[in-house]
Amino acid sequence: MLGQDETVKLVHLAQKGDENAKNMLVTENSPLIKSVIKIYRNKGVDYEDLYQLGSLGFVKAINNFDEKFGVKFSTYAVPMIAGEVKRFLRDDGSIKVSRAIKTLNIQIDRYIHTFRQEHNVEPTISQLAKHFAVDEEEIVYAMDSRKALLSLDDKQDETNPHSRTIMESIEDVDHTENMIDNIVLKDLIKELPDKDKQLLALRYFEDKTQSEIANILNVSQVQVSRLENKILSKLKNKFKQ
């Protein structure tokens, strides 16, 4: 994968409309996209569609990233990738339509986002039909397919008797979000000074008390308490960005 400095440079170029830079970022960060979307496998959506969704979220991260956020680009991109997949699973992923229509729907969504970025307006139905070389009715059908209503007891894949229901997938959302949060948190911790990492390791991974940590670090318990609060506050602020 690319280094942070090279990544930021390519992000700036991509934000200025350099498609080669954008494509290079997506290609070089393919392992990152795959590491996020694999959490959402076996939820009734084809892997290729998941990857397209993850790539769309990644492109949104490119368009919206700002170094003022104070985090690495990869840290910022992870929740954007996951957010795009989760949005689809909640709104679209359980719709019983053909794979071709679902794929067209994803492509339309991606094209609308790019078109809006370039022209500051959304494309019309006729413009979409011309771009994808299909009838306007097919564009409308693909876009409306996400609005279909299903029972929460319906299975994600009716051909598979062991397939999970929509409700079961929804119940998994909190657990999945926690996994994504852990990925982001791990990346943020890597950026901390060694002393801060040591304190967190002693406190939260070795379950040491503040008094025990104070003895290990040869400081007072008050200093440990203040430093811990400072570290947690720093992580919390960056996590919200």
Secondary structure, 3 states (H helix, E strand, C coil): CCCHHHHHHHHHHHHCCCHHHHHHHHHHCHHHHHHHHHHHCCCCCCHHHHHHHHHHHHHHHHHHCCHHHCCCHHHHHHHHHHHHHHHHHHHCCCCCCCHHHHHHHHHHHHHHHHHHHHHCCCCCHHHHHHHHCCCHHHHHHHHHHHHCCCCCCCECCCCCCCCCEHHHHHHCHHHHHHHHHHHHHHHHHHCCCHHHHHHHHHHHHCCCCHHHHHHHHCCCHHHHHHHHHHHHHHHHHHHHC
